[in-house]
């Protein structure tokens, strides 16, 4: 049988983007060929997100649209990978009968075998061990314990990490996993169930990967984890936390920038905040989801902090580095959220003055504590109203904060040719003979400017000429 031609479609967070790179490496090593166009592929893989209902609906819709093609090409293999695979389990194929292959996040290294099985018409499924909230893991379908099976799967993923070339969207940018899984069990979230218990990778493995990627040309590295600031490892007779790991990674020669996402407010301490002040390569950016400004809602969410404690963490980071950009996530319409609860969220946003925030309407996720114990009692119309009001406030504040950059010269990392060049351009500063490029400041603000595409993957100085709530518009001052 000819090697498969595989196309990968990725949904969701940065962790999924990195998983897509690992999948590509696993498949390349097995002899498979990657297809840039889905029409050229005979294996279509969907790497999915299960955090929100809308994301799942998109996946099911896109897979359903393949019905005619599957009838025309009976050998076409459709695979669903990642969080949705673990969330739905074997029942997934009843919900999406076009799916031939199902693979959970921790089993991605087994994809070559799964694809071979699916192409031969056999059942192709691989799931991570299930877990119980607050209790020991139970997995009776194998003679391996759940811990041993997860360790074996993680080792296989680590091998793919070791081989993975620098292949992200930007030639100078790369993600590195620091923490897999999550133990926080926020009441609305499926991540602890679909990605398993929290496991911190060995510092030596992470640092070796950073050195290898920098050696291939990476200049900005982002360490990833569902709660990356909960990183904890023991190696070489010493304990490591995220502050230790960032300091060690910053010592890698030729690395220009170092970032870390996402952070749980409860785990931000003085040691980590001090990194913003003491380690120059660490970006002045903190993505730390608040989710709500109401203490009552935060308690039902099982977030483990109050609004006042959250604001104390923001102040701690800004005391260490006043220009740090703090970004957040919010859920509106969580069960029981009153008008007063929502106003408390608006007040927190006014006080924190976020550089950016992502706002989502609550949707019950199967298997979570919120779905089990709290009725979804906020009407959808009210969710939409609160969503729009909170977004408007976030944009008003970010617009005011961005305006402070006008007239300043800032150093940015150039990520790509802007995908929305014509929409984002400002005629008074745009050179029609140049391409519009997009980059980011150390505090993660988006900057667009005109310049040659060879600058992608490098740092340059630009002067900010204008601003909007989402973008800084600039002109090139000097190249790195």
C-alpha positions as a Markdown table, in Angstrom:
| # | Residue | x | y | z |
|---|---|---|---|---|
| 1 | Unk | 0.0 | 0.0 | 0.0 |
| 2 | Unk | 1.2 | 3.5 | -0.9 |
| 3 | Unk | 2.2 | 5.7 | 2.0 |
| 4 | Unk | -0.7 | 7.9 | 3.2 |
| 5 | Unk | -1.1 | 11.5 | 2.1 |
| 6 | Unk | -2.2 | 13.3 | 5.3 |
| 7 | Unk | -3.8 | 16.7 | 5.8 |
| 8 | Unk | -4.1 | 18.1 | 9.4 |
| 9 | Unk | -6.7 | 20.6 | 10.4 |
| 10 | Unk | -6.1 | 22.2 | 13.9 |
| 11 | Unk | -8.6 | 23.9 | 16.2 |
| 12 | Unk | -8.1 | 25.5 | 19.6 |
| 13 | Unk | -5.2 | 26.6 | 21.8 |
| 14 | Unk | -1.4 | 26.8 | 21.4 |
| 15 | Unk | -1.2 | 23.3 | 22.9 |
| 16 | Unk | -3.1 | 22.0 | 20.0 |
| 17 | Unk | -0.9 | 23.9 | 17.6 |
| 18 | Unk | 2.1 | 22.2 | 19.1 |
| 19 | Unk | 0.3 | 18.8 | 19.0 |
| 20 | Unk | -0.1 | 19.4 | 15.3 |
| 21 | Unk | 3.6 | 19.8 | 14.9 |
| 22 | Unk | 4.2 | 16.6 | 16.9 |
| 23 | Unk | 1.7 | 14.7 | 14.7 |
| 24 | Unk | 3.4 | 15.9 | 11.6 |
| 25 | Unk | 6.8 | 14.7 | 12.9 |
| 26 | Unk | 5.4 | 11.3 | 13.9 |
| 27 | Unk | 3.9 | 10.9 | 10.5 |
| 28 | Unk | 7.0 | 12.0 | 8.6 |
| 29 | Unk | 9.1 | 9.6 | 10.6 |
| 30 | Unk | 6.7 | 6.8 | 9.6 |
| 31 | Unk | 7.1 | 7.6 | 5.8 |
| 32 | Unk | 3.7 | 9.4 | 5.5 |
| 33 | Unk | 3.6 | 12.5 | 3.3 |
| 34 | Unk | 1.9 | 15.7 | 4.4 |
| 35 | Unk | -0.5 | 17.4 | 2.1 |
| 36 | Unk | -1.0 | 21.2 | 2.3 |
| 37 | Unk | -4.4 | 20.8 | 0.5 |
| 38 | Unk | -7.1 | 18.6 | 1.9 |
| 39 | Unk | -8.2 | 17.7 | -1.6 |
| 40 | Unk | -4.8 | 16.1 | -2.2 |
| 41 | Unk | -5.0 | 13.9 | 0.9 |
| 42 | Unk | -6.3 | 10.4 | 1.4 |
| 43 | Unk | -6.2 | 10.8 | 5.2 |
| 44 | Unk | -7.9 | 13.8 | 6.8 |
| 45 | Unk | -7.0 | 14.4 | 10.5 |
| 46 | Unk | -8.9 | 16.9 | 12.7 |
| 47 | Unk | -7.0 | 17.9 | 15.8 |
| 48 | Unk | -9.8 | 19.1 | 18.1 |
| 49 | Unk | -10.7 | 21.3 | 21.1 |
| 50 | Unk | -13.4 | 20.3 | 23.5 |
| 51 | Unk | -13.3 | 23.4 | 25.8 |
| 52 | Unk | -16.3 | 25.1 | 24.3 |
| 53 | Unk | -19.5 | 23.8 | 22.6 |
| 54 | Unk | -19.0 | 26.1 | 19.6 |
| 55 | Unk | -15.6 | 24.6 | 18.8 |
| 56 | Unk | -17.1 | 21.1 | 18.9 |
| 57 | Unk | -20.0 | 22.2 | 16.6 |
| 58 | Unk | -17.5 | 23.5 | 14.0 |
| 59 | Unk | -15.7 | 20.1 | 14.0 |
| 60 | Unk | -18.9 | 18.1 | 13.6 |
| 61 | Unk | -20.1 | 20.4 | 10.9 |
| 62 | Unk | -16.8 | 20.2 | 8.9 |
| 63 | Unk | -16.7 | 16.4 | 9.2 |
| 64 | Unk | -20.4 | 16.1 | 8.1 |
| 65 | Unk | -19.6 | 18.1 | 5.0 |
| 66 | Unk | -17.3 | 15.3 | 3.9 |
| 67 | Unk | -20.2 | 12.9 | 3.3 |
| 68 | Unk | -20.3 | 13.3 | -0.5 |
| 69 | Unk | -16.5 | 13.0 | -0.8 |
| 70 | Unk | -16.5 | 9.8 | 1.4 |
| 71 | Unk | -19.1 | 8.3 | -0.9 |
| 72 | Unk | -17.0 | 9.3 | -3.9 |
| 73 | Unk | -13.8 | 8.1 | -2.3 |
| 74 | Unk | -14.5 | 5.1 | -0.1 |
| 75 | Unk | -10.8 | 4.7 | 0.8 |
| 76 | Unk | -10.7 | 8.2 | 2.4 |
| 77 | Unk | -9.8 | 8.0 | 6.1 |
| 78 | Unk | -11.2 | 10.6 | 8.5 |
| 79 | Unk | -9.6 | 10.8 | 11.9 |
| 80 | Unk | -10.6 | 12.8 | 14.9 |
| 81 | Unk | -7.8 | 13.5 | 17.4 |
| 82 | Unk | -7.3 | 15.4 | 20.6 |
| 83 | Unk | -9.6 | 16.5 | 23.3 |
| 84 | Unk | -12.9 | 15.7 | 21.6 |
| 85 | Unk | -11.7 | 12.1 | 21.1 |
| 86 | Unk | -11.1 | 11.6 | 24.8 |
| 87 | Unk | -14.2 | 13.5 | 25.8 |
| 88 | Unk | -16.6 | 11.4 | 23.7 |
| 89 | Unk | -14.7 | 8.1 | 23.7 |
| 90 | Unk | -16.1 | 5.2 | 21.6 |
| 91 | Unk | -19.5 | 6.9 | 21.4 |
| 92 | Unk | -17.9 | 9.5 | 19.1 |
| 93 | Unk | -18.4 | 7.3 | 16.0 |
| 94 | Unk | -22.2 | 7.2 | 16.8 |
| 95 | Unk | -22.2 | 11.1 | 16.8 |
| 96 | Unk | -19.9 | 11.3 | 13.7 |
| 97 | Unk | -20.3 | 8.1 | 11.7 |
| 98 | Unk | -17.9 | 9.3 | 9.0 |
| 99 | Unk | -15.0 | 9.1 | 11.4 |
| 100 | Unk | -12.7 | 6.1 | 10.9 |
| 101 | Unk | -10.0 | 6.8 | 13.5 |
| 102 | Unk | -10.2 | 8.3 | 17.0 |
| 103 | Unk | -7.1 | 9.2 | 19.0 |
| 104 | Unk | -6.8 | 10.9 | 22.4 |
| 105 | Unk | -4.1 | 13.6 | 23.1 |
| 106 | Unk | -1.7 | 11.3 | 25.0 |
| 107 | Unk | -1.8 | 8.6 | 22.2 |
| 108 | Unk | -0.8 | 10.7 | 19.2 |
| 109 | Unk | 2.5 | 8.9 | 18.9 |
| 110 | Unk | 0.5 | 5.8 | 17.8 |
| 111 | Unk | -1.0 | 7.5 | 14.8 |
| 112 | Unk | 1.0 | 5.6 | 12.1 |
| 113 | Unk | -0.4 | 2.3 | 13.4 |
| 114 | Unk | -3.9 | 3.7 | 13.8 |
| 115 | Unk | -3.9 | 5.1 | 10.3 |
| 116 | Unk | -2.7 | 1.7 | 8.9 |
| 117 | Unk | -5.6 | 0.0 | 10.7 |
| 118 | Unk | -8.1 | 2.4 | 9.5 |
| 119 | Unk | -6.9 | 2.1 | 5.9 |
| 120 | Unk | -7.3 | -1.7 | 6.1 |
| 121 | Unk | -10.9 | -1.3 | 7.3 |
| 122 | Unk | -10.2 | -2.2 | 11.0 |
| 123 | Unk | -11.3 | -0.3 | 14.1 |
| 124 | Unk | -8.7 | 2.3 | 15.0 |
| 125 | Unk | -9.2 | 3.9 | 18.4 |
| 126 | Unk | -6.8 | 4.9 | 21.2 |
| 127 | Unk | -7.8 | 6.5 | 24.5 |
| 128 | Unk | -6.0 | 7.8 | 27.5 |
| 129 | Unk | -6.8 | 6.2 | 30.9 |
| 130 | Unk | -9.9 | 7.8 | 32.5 |
| 131 | Unk | -9.6 | 9.6 | 35.8 |
| 132 | Unk | -11.8 | 10.5 | 38.7 |
| 133 | Unk | -12.0 | 14.0 | 40.1 |
| 134 | Unk | -10.1 | 14.2 | 43.3 |
| 135 | Unk | -9.4 | 10.5 | 43.4 |
| 136 | Unk | -7.0 | 7.9 | 42.1 |
| 137 | Unk | -7.0 | 7.0 | 38.4 |
| 138 | Unk | -8.7 | 3.8 | 37.4 |
| 139 | Unk | -7.9 | 1.9 | 34.2 |
| 140 | Unk | -8.8 | -1.7 | 34.1 |
| 141 | Unk | -8.6 | -2.4 | 30.3 |
| 142 | Unk | -4.8 | -3.1 | 30.5 |
| 143 | Unk | -2.4 | -4.9 | 32.7 |
| 144 | Unk | -0.5 | -1.6 | 32.9 |
| 145 | Unk | -1.4 | 0.8 | 35.7 |
| 146 | Unk | -2.8 | 4.2 | 34.6 |
| 147 | Unk | 0.4 | 5.9 | 35.7 |
| 148 | Unk | 2.6 | 3.5 | 33.8 |
| 149 | Unk | 0.5 | 3.8 | 30.7 |
| 150 | Unk | 0.6 | 7.5 | 30.8 |
| 151 | Unk | 4.3 | 7.5 | 31.4 |
| 152 | Unk | 4.8 | 5.2 | 28.3 |
| 153 | Unk | 2.6 | 7.5 | 26.2 |
| 154 | Unk | 4.4 | 10.6 | 27.4 |
| 155 | Unk | 7.8 | 9.0 | 26.6 |
| 156 | Unk | 6.6 | 8.4 | 23.0 |
| 157 | Unk | 5.5 | 12.0 | 22.7 |
| 158 | Unk | 8.9 | 13.2 | 24.1 |
| 159 | Unk | 10.6 | 11.2 | 21.4 |
| 160 | Unk | 8.6 | 13.1 | 18.8 |
| 161 | Unk | 9.5 | 16.4 | 20.6 |
| 162 | Unk | 13.2 | 15.5 | 20.3 |
| 163 | Unk | 12.9 | 14.9 | 16.5 |
| 164 | Unk | 10.5 | 17.8 | 15.8 |
| 165 | Unk | 12.1 | 20.4 | 13.5 |
| 166 | Unk | 11.4 | 24.1 | 13.7 |
| 167 | Unk | 8.3 | 24.2 | 11.6 |
| 168 | Unk | 5.8 | 26.7 | 13.2 |
| 169 | Unk | 4.0 | 29.5 | 11.5 |
| 170 | Unk | 6.9 | 31.9 | 12.0 |
| 171 | Unk | 10.4 | 30.6 | 11.2 |
| 172 | Unk | 11.8 | 32.2 | 14.3 |
| 173 | Unk | 9.2 | 31.1 | 16.8 |
| 174 | Unk | 8.5 | 27.8 | 18.6 |
| 175 | Unk | 6.4 | 26.3 | 21.4 |
| 176 | Unk | 7.8 | 23.9 | 24.0 |
| 177 | Unk | 5.6 | 21.9 | 26.4 |
| 178 | Unk | 6.6 | 22.4 | 30.0 |
| 179 | Unk | 3.5 | 20.9 | 31.7 |
| 180 | Unk | 1.0 | 18.3 | 30.4 |
| 181 | Unk | -2.5 | 17.8 | 31.8 |
| 182 | Unk | -4.2 | 19.7 | 34.6 |
| 183 | Unk | -5.3 | 19.0 | 38.2 |
| 184 | Unk | -7.3 | 22.2 | 38.9 |
| 185 | Unk | -10.8 | 20.9 | 38.1 |
| 186 | Unk | -12.4 | 24.2 | 37.5 |
| 187 | Unk | -16.1 | 23.3 | 37.5 |
| 188 | Unk | -16.7 | 24.4 | 33.9 |
| 189 | Unk | -13.6 | 22.8 | 32.3 |
| 190 | Unk | -13.1 | 19.4 | 30.6 |
| 191 | Unk | -9.3 | 19.7 | 30.4 |
| 192 | Unk | -8.4 | 17.6 | 33.5 |
| 193 | Unk | -10.6 | 14.8 | 32.0 |
| 194 | Unk | -9.4 | 15.0 | 28.5 |
| 195 | Unk | -5.7 | 15.7 | 29.0 |
| 196 | Unk | -5.1 | 13.8 | 32.2 |
| 197 | Unk | -3.3 | 14.6 | 35.4 |
| 198 | Unk | -0.7 | 17.4 | 35.6 |
| 199 | Unk | 2.8 | 16.1 | 34.7 |
| 200 | Unk | 5.8 | 18.4 | 34.5 |
| 201 | Unk | 8.5 | 17.4 | 32.0 |
| 202 | Unk | 12.1 | 17.1 | 33.2 |
| 203 | Unk | 14.0 | 20.4 | 33.1 |
| 204 | Unk | 16.9 | 18.7 | 31.2 |
| 205 | Unk | 14.5 | 17.6 | 28.4 |
| 206 | Unk | 12.9 | 21.0 | 28.1 |
| 207 | Unk | 16.2 | 22.9 | 28.1 |
| 208 | Unk | 17.7 | 20.5 | 25.5 |
| 209 | Unk | 14.7 | 21.1 | 23.3 |
| 210 | Unk | 15.1 | 24.9 | 23.7 |
| 211 | Unk | 18.8 | 24.6 | 22.7 |
| 212 | Unk | 18.0 | 22.5 | 19.7 |
| 213 | Unk | 15.2 | 24.8 | 18.4 |
| 214 | Unk | 17.4 | 27.9 | 18.9 |
| 215 | Unk | 20.1 | 26.1 | 17.1 |
| 216 | Unk | 17.7 | 25.7 | 14.2 |
| 217 | Unk | 16.9 | 29.4 | 14.1 |
| 218 | Unk | 14.2 | 30.0 | 16.8 |
| 219 | Unk | 14.6 | 33.3 | 18.5 |
| 220 | Unk | 11.4 | 33.3 | 20.5 |
| 221 | Unk | 10.4 | 30.3 | 22.7 |
| 222 | Unk | 7.0 | 30.0 | 24.5 |
| 223 | Unk | 6.7 | 27.4 | 27.3 |
| 224 | Unk | 3.3 | 25.9 | 27.4 |
| 225 | Unk | 1.0 | 24.4 | 30.0 |
| 226 | Unk | -2.7 | 24.5 | 31.0 |
| 227 | Unk | -1.4 | 26.1 | 34.2 |
| 228 | Unk | 2.3 | 26.5 | 33.3 |
| 229 | Unk | 3.1 | 28.4 | 36.5 |
| 230 | Unk | 2.3 | 25.2 | 38.4 |
| 231 | Unk | 5.5 | 23.7 | 36.9 |
| 232 | Unk | 7.3 | 21.5 | 39.5 |
| 233 | Unk | 10.0 | 19.0 | 39.0 |
| 234 | Unk | 12.8 | 17.3 | 40.8 |
| 235 | Unk | 16.1 | 16.6 | 39.0 |
| 236 | Unk | 19.7 | 16.5 | 39.9 |
| 237 | Unk | 19.0 | 16.6 | 43.6 |
| 238 | Unk | 17.1 | 19.9 | 43.4 |
| 239 | Unk | 13.6 | 21.2 | 43.0 |
| 240 | Unk | 12.6 | 23.2 | 40.0 |
| 241 | Unk | 9.8 | 25.7 | 39.6 |
| 242 | Unk | 8.9 | 27.8 | 36.6 |
| 243 | Unk | 11.1 | 30.7 | 37.8 |
| 244 | Unk | 14.1 | 28.3 | 37.8 |
| 245 | Unk | 13.2 | 26.9 | 34.4 |
| 246 | Unk | 12.8 | 30.4 | 32.8 |
| 247 | Unk | 16.2 | 31.5 | 34.3 |
| 248 | Unk | 17.9 | 28.4 | 32.9 |
| 249 | Unk | 16.3 | 28.8 | 29.5 |
| 250 | Unk | 17.2 | 32.4 | 29.3 |
| 251 | Unk | 20.9 | 31.4 | 29.5 |
| 252 | Unk | 20.6 | 29.7 | 26.1 |
| 253 | Unk | 22.8 | 31.7 | 23.7 |
| 254 | Unk | 21.1 | 33.3 | 20.7 |
| 255 | Unk | 17.6 | 33.1 | 22.3 |
| 256 | Unk | 16.1 | 36.6 | 22.1 |
| 257 | Unk | 12.7 | 36.2 | 23.8 |
| 258 | Unk | 11.0 | 33.8 | 26.3 |
| 259 | Unk | 7.3 | 33.6 | 27.1 |
| 260 | Unk | 5.1 | 31.3 | 29.1 |
| 261 | Unk | 1.4 | 30.6 | 29.0 |
| 262 | Unk | -1.2 | 30.0 | 30.5 |
| 263 | Unk | -1.0 | 31.0 | 34.2 |
| 264 | Unk | -3.3 | 30.2 | 37.0 |
| 265 | Unk | -3.8 | 33.2 | 39.4 |
| 266 | Unk | -3.5 | 31.0 | 42.5 |
| 267 | Unk | 0.0 | 29.9 | 41.4 |
| 268 | Unk | 1.6 | 33.3 | 40.6 |
| 269 | Unk | 4.0 | 34.1 | 43.4 |
| 270 | Unk | 6.8 | 36.6 | 44.2 |
| 271 | Unk | 9.5 | 34.3 | 42.8 |
| 272 | Unk | 7.8 | 34.1 | 39.4 |
| 273 | Unk | 6.8 | 37.8 | 39.4 |
| 274 | Unk | 10.5 | 38.7 | 40.0 |
| 275 | Unk | 11.4 | 37.0 | 36.8 |
| 276 | Unk | 9.8 | 39.9 | 34.9 |
| 277 | Unk | 12.3 | 42.3 | 36.6 |
| 278 | Unk | 15.4 | 40.1 | 36.7 |
| 279 | Unk | 15.4 | 38.1 | 33.4 |
| 280 | Unk | 15.6 | 40.5 | 30.5 |
| 281 | Unk | 14.7 | 37.9 | 27.9 |
| 282 | Unk | 11.4 | 37.1 | 29.5 |
| 283 | Unk | 8.6 | 38.9 | 27.7 |
| 284 | Unk | 6.6 | 41.5 | 29.7 |
| 285 | Unk | 3.4 | 39.6 | 29.1 |
| 286 | Unk | 1.2 | 37.6 | 31.5 |
| 287 | Unk | -1.8 | 35.7 | 30.3 |
| 288 | Unk | -3.7 | 35.0 | 33.5 |
| 289 | Unk | -7.4 | 34.2 | 33.1 |
| 290 | Unk | -9.7 | 35.7 | 35.8 |
| 291 | Unk | -12.9 | 34.2 | 34.4 |
| 292 | Unk | -15.1 | 36.4 | 36.6 |
| 293 | Unk | -14.9 | 39.4 | 39.0 |
| 294 | Unk | -17.6 | 38.0 | 41.4 |
| 295 | Unk | -16.4 | 36.0 | 44.4 |
| 296 | Unk | -19.6 | 34.0 | 44.4 |
| 297 | Unk | -19.2 | 33.0 | 40.8 |
| 298 | Unk | -15.4 | 32.3 | 41.3 |
| 299 | Unk | -16.3 | 29.9 | 44.2 |
| 300 | Unk | -18.8 | 28.0 | 42.0 |
| 301 | Unk | -16.2 | 27.9 | 39.3 |
| 302 | Unk | -13.8 | 26.3 | 41.8 |
| 303 | Unk | -11.1 | 28.8 | 40.9 |
| 304 | Unk | -9.5 | 29.1 | 44.4 |
| 305 | Unk | -9.1 | 32.8 | 44.7 |
| 306 | Unk | -11.2 | 36.0 | 45.2 |
| 307 | Unk | -11.4 | 39.0 | 42.9 |
| 308 | Unk | -9.2 | 41.0 | 45.4 |
| 309 | Unk | -6.6 | 38.2 | 45.4 |
| 310 | Unk | -6.6 | 38.3 | 41.6 |
| 311 | Unk | -6.0 | 42.0 | 41.5 |
| 312 | Unk | -3.2 | 41.5 | 44.1 |
| 313 | Unk | -1.5 | 39.1 | 41.6 |
| 314 | Unk | -1.8 | 41.7 | 38.8 |
| 315 | Unk | -0.3 | 44.3 | 41.1 |
| 316 | Unk | 2.6 | 41.9 | 42.0 |
| 317 | Unk | 3.5 | 41.5 | 38.4 |
| 318 | Unk | 3.3 | 45.2 | 37.6 |
| 319 | Unk | 5.4 | 46.1 | 40.7 |
| 320 | Unk | 8.1 | 43.9 | 39.3 |
| 321 | Unk | 7.8 | 45.3 | 35.8 |
| 322 | Unk | 5.4 | 48.3 | 35.3 |
| 323 | Unk | 5.0 | 47.8 | 31.6 |
| 324 | Unk | 3.9 | 44.2 | 31.8 |
| 325 | Unk | 0.8 | 43.5 | 29.6 |
| 326 | Unk | -1.8 | 41.4 | 31.4 |
| 327 | Unk | -4.3 | 39.5 | 29.4 |
| 328 | Unk | -7.3 | 37.6 | 30.7 |
| 329 | Unk | -10.2 | 35.2 | 29.8 |
| 330 | Unk | -13.8 | 35.6 | 31.0 |
| 331 | Unk | -16.9 | 33.5 | 30.9 |
| 332 | Unk | -20.2 | 35.4 | 31.0 |
| 333 | Unk | -23.5 | 33.8 | 31.9 |
| 334 | Unk | -22.1 | 31.2 | 34.2 |
| 335 | Unk | -24.8 | 29.4 | 36.2 |
| 336 | Unk | -26.3 | 31.7 | 38.8 |
| 337 | Unk | -24.5 | 34.8 | 37.5 |
| 338 | Unk | -26.6 | 37.8 | 38.6 |
| 339 | Unk | -26.6 | 41.3 | 37.2 |
| 340 | Unk | -24.5 | 42.3 | 40.3 |
| 341 | Unk | -22.1 | 39.5 | 39.6 |
| 342 | Unk | -21.6 | 40.7 | 36.1 |
| 343 | Unk | -21.1 | 44.3 | 37.2 |
| 344 | Unk | -18.4 | 42.9 | 39.6 |
| 345 | Unk | -16.6 | 41.5 | 36.5 |
| 346 | Unk | -16.9 | 44.8 | 34.7 |
| 347 | Unk | -15.4 | 46.5 | 37.8 |
| 348 | Unk | -12.5 | 44.1 | 37.8 |
| 349 | Unk | -11.8 | 44.8 | 34.1 |
| 350 | Unk | -11.8 | 48.6 | 34.8 |
| 351 | Unk | -9.4 | 48.2 | 37.7 |
| 352 | Unk | -7.0 | 45.7 | 36.0 |
| 353 | Unk | -6.9 | 47.5 | 32.7 |
| 354 | Unk | -6.1 | 44.5 | 30.6 |
| 355 | Unk | -4.1 | 44.8 | 27.4 |
| 356 | Unk | -6.4 | 42.1 | 25.9 |
| 357 | Unk | -9.1 | 39.8 | 27.1 |
| 358 | Unk | -11.0 | 36.9 | 25.5 |
| 359 | Unk | -14.7 | 36.7 | 26.4 |
| 360 | Unk | -16.8 | 33.6 | 26.0 |
| 361 | Unk | -20.5 | 32.8 | 26.7 |
| 362 | Unk | -20.9 | 29.9 | 29.1 |
| 363 | Unk | -21.9 | 26.5 | 27.5 |
| 364 | Unk | -22.2 | 23.4 | 29.7 |
| 365 | Unk | -19.5 | 20.8 | 29.0 |
| 366 | Unk | -20.5 | 17.2 | 29.5 |
| 367 | Unk | -18.9 | 15.5 | 32.5 |
| 368 | Unk | -17.9 | 18.7 | 34.3 |
| 369 | Unk | -19.1 | 19.6 | 37.8 |
| 370 | Unk | -20.9 | 22.7 | 36.6 |
| 371 | Unk | -22.9 | 20.7 | 34.1 |
| 372 | Unk | -23.8 | 18.1 | 36.7 |
| 373 | Unk | -24.7 | 20.5 | 39.6 |
| 374 | Unk | -25.7 | 23.9 | 38.3 |
| 375 | Unk | -28.6 | 24.6 | 35.9 |
| 376 | Unk | -27.7 | 26.7 | 32.9 |
| 377 | Unk | -30.1 | 29.4 | 34.1 |
| 378 | Unk | -28.9 | 32.6 | 32.4 |
| 379 | Unk | -30.9 | 33.2 | 29.2 |
| 380 | Unk | -28.9 | 33.2 | 26.0 |
| 381 | Unk | -30.1 | 36.7 | 25.1 |
| 382 | Unk | -28.7 | 37.9 | 28.4 |
| 383 | Unk | -25.5 | 36.0 | 27.8 |
| 384 | Unk | -25.1 | 37.8 | 24.4 |
| 385 | Unk | -25.8 | 41.2 | 26.0 |
| 386 | Unk | -23.2 | 40.7 | 28.7 |
| 387 | Unk | -20.7 | 39.3 | 26.1 |
| 388 | Unk | -21.1 | 42.4 | 24.0 |
| 389 | Unk | -20.9 | 44.8 | 27.0 |
| 390 | Unk | -17.8 | 43.2 | 28.4 |
| 391 | Unk | -16.1 | 43.1 | 25.0 |
| 392 | Unk | -16.9 | 46.8 | 24.4 |
| 393 | Unk | -15.3 | 47.7 | 27.8 |
| 394 | Unk | -12.2 | 45.6 | 27.1 |
| 395 | Unk | -11.8 | 47.3 | 23.7 |
| 396 | Unk | -12.3 | 50.7 | 25.2 |
| 397 | Unk | -9.5 | 50.1 | 27.7 |
| 398 | Unk | -7.2 | 48.4 | 25.3 |
| 399 | Unk | -7.7 | 51.3 | 22.9 |
| 400 | Unk | -6.7 | 53.8 | 25.6 |
| 401 | Unk | -3.6 | 51.7 | 26.6 |
| 402 | Unk | -2.6 | 51.2 | 22.9 |
| 403 | Unk | -2.8 | 55.0 | 22.3 |
| 404 | Unk | 0.0 | 55.5 | 24.8 |
| 405 | Unk | 2.4 | 53.8 | 22.4 |
| 406 | Unk | 1.9 | 56.4 | 19.6 |
| 407 | Unk | 5.1 | 58.2 | 19.0 |
| 408 | Unk | 7.2 | 55.6 | 20.7 |
| 409 | Unk | 9.9 | 53.4 | 19.2 |
| 410 | Unk | 9.4 | 49.7 | 20.2 |
| 411 | Unk | 11.3 | 46.5 | 19.4 |
| 412 | Unk | 9.1 | 43.9 | 17.9 |
| 413 | Unk | 9.4 | 40.2 | 16.9 |
| 414 | Unk | 8.2 | 39.9 | 13.3 |
| 415 | Unk | 5.9 | 36.9 | 13.0 |
| 416 | Unk | 4.5 | 36.9 | 9.5 |
| 417 | Unk | 3.2 | 38.7 | 6.5 |
| 418 | Unk | 0.0 | 40.2 | 7.7 |
| 419 | Unk | -3.0 | 38.0 | 6.6 |
| 420 | Unk | -5.2 | 41.1 | 6.7 |
| 421 | Unk | -2.9 | 43.6 | 5.1 |
| 422 | Unk | -5.5 | 45.6 | 3.2 |
| 423 | Unk | -8.0 | 45.7 | 6.1 |
| 424 | Unk | -5.4 | 46.8 | 8.7 |
| 425 | Unk | -3.4 | 49.3 | 6.6 |
| 426 | Unk | -3.3 | 53.0 | 7.3 |
| 427 | Unk | -2.9 | 54.9 | 4.1 |
| 428 | Unk | -0.8 | 57.7 | 5.6 |
| 429 | Unk | 1.9 | 55.3 | 6.7 |
| 430 | Unk | 1.6 | 52.5 | 4.1 |
| 431 | Unk | 4.2 | 52.1 | 1.4 |
| 432 | Unk | 2.3 | 50.4 | -1.5 |
| 433 | Unk | 5.6 | 48.9 | -2.8 |
| 434 | Unk | 6.1 | 46.9 | 0.5 |
| 435 | Unk | 4.3 | 44.0 | 2.0 |
| 436 | Unk | 2.6 | 44.6 | 5.3 |
| 437 | Unk | 4.2 | 42.6 | 8.1 |
| 438 | Unk | 2.8 | 41.7 | 11.5 |
| 439 | Unk | 4.8 | 41.4 | 14.7 |
| 440 | Unk | 4.4 | 41.7 | 18.5 |
| 441 | Unk | 5.9 | 43.8 | 21.2 |
| 442 | Unk | 7.4 | 42.1 | 24.3 |
| 443 | Unk | 4.0 | 42.8 | 26.0 |
| 444 | Unk | 2.3 | 41.0 | 23.2 |
| 445 | Unk | 0.6 | 43.9 | 21.4 |
| 446 | Unk | 0.1 | 43.3 | 17.7 |
| 447 | Unk | 2.0 | 45.7 | 15.4 |
| 448 | Unk | 1.7 | 46.0 | 11.6 |
| 449 | Unk | 4.2 | 47.9 | 9.4 |
| 450 | Unk | 5.5 | 47.8 | 5.9 |
| 451 | Unk | 8.8 | 46.0 | 5.2 |
| 452 | Unk | 10.5 | 43.2 | 3.2 |
| 453 | Unk | 9.3 | 39.6 | 4.0 |
| 454 | Unk | 12.9 | 38.6 | 4.8 |
| 455 | Unk | 12.3 | 40.3 | 8.2 |
| 456 | Unk | 9.9 | 37.6 | 9.3 |
| 457 | Unk | 11.4 | 35.7 | 12.2 |
| 458 | Unk | 13.7 | 38.6 | 13.3 |
| 459 | Unk | 13.5 | 41.5 | 15.7 |
| 460 | Unk | 13.3 | 45.1 | 14.4 |
| 461 | Unk | 12.7 | 48.5 | 15.8 |
| 462 | Unk | 9.5 | 50.4 | 14.6 |
| 463 | Unk | 8.0 | 53.7 | 15.4 |
| 464 | Unk | 4.3 | 53.6 | 16.3 |
| 465 | Unk | 2.3 | 56.1 | 14.2 |
| 466 | Unk | -1.3 | 55.2 | 15.0 |
| 467 | Unk | -3.3 | 52.8 | 17.1 |
| 468 | Unk | -6.6 | 51.0 | 17.4 |
| 469 | Unk | -7.9 | 48.8 | 20.3 |
| 470 | Unk | -6.4 | 45.7 | 18.7 |
| 471 | Unk | -3.4 | 47.0 | 16.7 |
| 472 | Unk | -0.5 | 49.4 | 16.6 |
| 473 | Unk | 0.4 | 50.8 | 13.2 |
| 474 | Unk | 4.1 | 51.6 | 12.7 |
| 475 | Unk | 6.9 | 52.3 | 10.3 |
| 476 | Unk | 10.3 | 50.5 | 10.2 |
| 477 | Unk | 13.1 | 52.3 | 12.0 |
| 478 | Unk | 15.9 | 49.7 | 11.9 |
| 479 | Unk | 16.6 | 46.0 | 11.4 |
| 480 | Unk | 18.1 | 43.7 | 13.9 |
